[in-house]
Amino acid sequence: MRIVSLIASATEMVHALGLGEFQVGRSHECDYPAEVAALPVCTRPRFAVDGSSAEIDRLVRETLRDAGSVYEVFEELLDGLRPTHILTQTQCRVCAVSLEDVERAMGDRFVSRPRVVALEPNTLADIWADLRRVGEACDVMDRAEALIARLQGEMREVTERVGGRRKRLAVVEWIEPLMHAGHWTPELVSMAGAECVGVFEEPDAIVVAPCGFDLARTRVEMEALVRHAEWPNVRCPVWLADGNQFFNRPGPRVVETLRILAAAAHPDLFPVHEGMVSYAPGWSPAPHRG
């Protein structure tokens, strides 16, 4: 096999399934596990992504309108890698390279005719289905089923530890404009012993995890959120989480996302996760320099 993964969560699936030695290419966003950094990068965004959340939102809208796609696929490089499998997704044209992008890149000139596996992660059940989809395509279904069973077992342990406790948890997926997390995140919130509410609906805790942002960048972006007219009314603990690594990757590390949410909702039961940090009220960030 010669696998090219054009979505970070799929790259993590490949390695969790013991197929890392067969991966020959990656997207610009694939950075875990660390060894994938040595692989050829087959994609790039069509605009600079180091701006503010508001700037990125504007550029995404403009790029979709003018180019029809947020990402560019390096056609010659992809073809030269002679992949037998290309992993992509159909869930969101903004978050990652899509099936349409891959089909456009392949065209009639593509020498090899790889199997294109398009993931569709909208719910937690979809994540398990995607793991099976990759396992079936790569003829390792037994590994896929074993991995799913292990992950589900670890998630049950978190839920059992929570017991019957229920808190109110707000999870922010984008800061400007303000967007609350959807898709599989509300399911994880429920498993963590909480219900999803809005930032300004008196939550017991807030988790801010913008799509594609790490902790350092999220800390800087908080300046936009604290300028909101209702922010002075926030009285609950606020946690910043690594959205890039944990909240926007529907793959094996969804278990870590659950642990972050459980720690935010029930700090007396769970330790602070490495992917989260407390945001101190009144803290003022330095200007973002890219």
N, C-alpha and C positions, 0 to 999 in steps of 0.2 A: 504493500500500500504506500501511496504518497498523498498525504493529507495536507490540504491548505485550509486553515481556519480563518475566516474573515470576521469573526465575532469573538470577543474576549471570553464570554461564558462557554462557548463551544471549545475553545482552546483548553479551558480548565477541565471540561468533560473529557477531552481526548487524553489528557494526562491522568486524570482520576481513573480512567478505564485502562491504564497501562499501555497506551498507544503513543506515548510521547516520541518514541524513536522513529515513528513513521510520519511525524509532522515535518513538512518541508517548507512551509510558508505561513505567514501570519498577517494580521491587520496591524495598523499603526497603534491600535488600542490594546492589543494582546501583550500583557506584561507579567502574567503569572501562569505557571511558576517561572522563576527567574531565568531558567535556561532558555526560554523561548526568545530572549533578547537577541540571541545569536542567529535567529532565522531571518530570511529575507522579508522585508516589509512590502506588502502588495497593495496597500491603499494609503490614502491621505485625505484629510478634509479639504474642501475647496476654499476655505477661508481661515484666517488666524483664529485660534480658539483660546487665546490668552486674555480676552477682554472680560468685562463684567457680565453678569447673568443677563442684564438688560441688553447689552451690546450683542451677545451671542444669540439671544432670542430674535433680535432684529435681523442679524445676518442669516440665520437659518431661514426665516421667512423670505428674505430677498433671494437667497440662493435657490430655494425650492421653486420660487416663481420664475427665475431667469434660467436656471440650469436643469431643473427637474430632479436634482439629486444633490445631497449635501457632500457626498464622497466621490472621489476619483479612484478607479481601479486601474492598476498598471497592467494593461492587457498583455504586452509582450513578456513581461516578467512572469505573470501568472501562467501564460502559455508555455514558457520555457521551463517552468518547474515540472511540467508533465504530471499534473495531479491526477490521481485516480478518484479522489473525493474532494469536493469543495463544500465547506460548511458555512452557511449564511443564515439569514433570518427574514421573516416576513412581518414581524411584530411592529416595527417602527422604522420609518425612513430616516428619522432624525438621529436616533440613538446609535445606529451602527449600519454598516454596509448591508444593503437589502438584496433580496432575490432579483429584483429588477436590475440593480447595479451589476450583478454577476452575469445575468443573461445578456445585458447590453455589452459587457466586456468580452464575453465569449464569442458571440456573433458567428459568422460563417468561417472566419479565418482561423479559428481555434483548432490547432492540430489534434490535441488529445480530446476525447469526449468523456470527461470525468462524470461521476455520479454527483449531482448537486443535492445536498441535504439541507433543506430549509427548516429552521427551528421556528416554533410558534409559541413563545412563552407569554401567556396572558395571565394564567393562574398557577397555583402551586401544582395542581394535577398536570398542567401542561409541561412544567419543568421535568416531572418524572417521565412524561411521554417523550420529551425531547431526548432525555438520556437513553430511553429505549430506542428512539429513532437512530441515534448515533451508534448504539450498540448493534442494532440490526444491520445497519449499512456497513459496519466494519466487522461483522461476523463475531461479535463478542457479547452476545445477549446474556450469557450466563454472568459475565462480569457486571453488566448493566443492572441486572436484577439484584445481584449481591450488593452493589453500591447503593442502590435505592433503598434496600432493606436496612442497610447500616445508617444511612442518613435519616430515614424516617424513625429509626430507633432512637437516635440521638435527639431528635426533635421531640419525641414523646417524653424523654427524660426531662426536658425543660418544662413542658406543659404539666407533667406530674408534680414537679417541684413547686410550680406556681399554685397548684391546688385550685380552690374555688375563688381565689382573689381576683378582683376586677378593678382596673384603673382606667383613667381616661388619658389617651395618648394621642398627641398630634405629631404627624410625620410630614415634614416639608420636603418636596422633591425638587422644587425650583423656587428661587427667591424673588426674582423680578422678571416677569410678573409672578406673584405668589401662587404656587401650585402645591396641593397636597398629594401625597403618594397614593397610587392606585395599583391596578393589576394584582400581583401576588402579595403585596405588602399588607393590605388589610387582613388577609388570612394569617399572616405571620403575627400581626399585632394581636389578633384574637388568641392565637396559640401562646402568646407571651402573657396572657392574662390581662388583656386590656381591650378597650373599644376605641375606634378611630373617631377623633373629633377635630374640629378646626383649631388653628393656633389661638384664636381669640374667643374660644368657647369654653374657657375655664378648664383646660386640661390639667392633669396631675403632673405631666412632664411633656416636654417638646423635644423632638429629635429633628435636627436640620441636616439633611443629607442630599444636597443637590446632585443631579445626574452628572456624572463625569468629573466631579470635584473631589479633591482629597481634603484632608483636615485643614492644612494650612490655607488653602484657597477658600475653603468654606468660612474659616475664621475671618478672612478679609471681607468676604461678601456679606457677612452679618451686618455690616454698616448699613446696607440698604434695608434690611429687615427692621432694624431698631429705629429707623426713621419713620416707620409706619405710625400713623396717628394713634393706634390702639396699643402700641407696644408698651407704653408706661403702665398699662393695666395688667401686664403679664407678671404673675407672682410665683409661678412654678419653676422647678429646675429646668434648665435648657441644656441639651446635649448636642454637640456637633459630632457627626458621624462621617466616615469615609464613604461617600456615595459611590465613588468610582470603583472601589474594590469590593464593596459588600452589598449595597442597596440596588445597584443597577446591573448586576450580573446574575441572571437566573440560571445558576449552575450549582455545582457541589457545595460552594461556600454559602448557600442560602441558610445553612445551619448556623453560620456565624452571624448572619443578619438577625436571625431569631434571638441569638444570645445577646446581641446589642440591644434589641428592643426589650428583652426581659430585664436586662440590667437597668435600662432607663426607667421602666415601669416599676420595678421592684428592687431598688438598690440594696435593700436589707437581705435579699435572697441570693443575688448574683453579683459577682465581682465586676468591676469596670473592665470592659473589653478593650483590647489594644486599638480597635478601630473607632473608638469614641473618646471624647474629651469634654469636660464640663465647660460651659460658657458662663463666665462670671458677669453678673448684671453690672452695667455701667462701663464694661471694658470697651475701649475705643481702639480699633485697628489702625495700623499704619496704612498709607496709600498702597494700592496694589501696583507692583512694578512689572508684572508679567512673569 
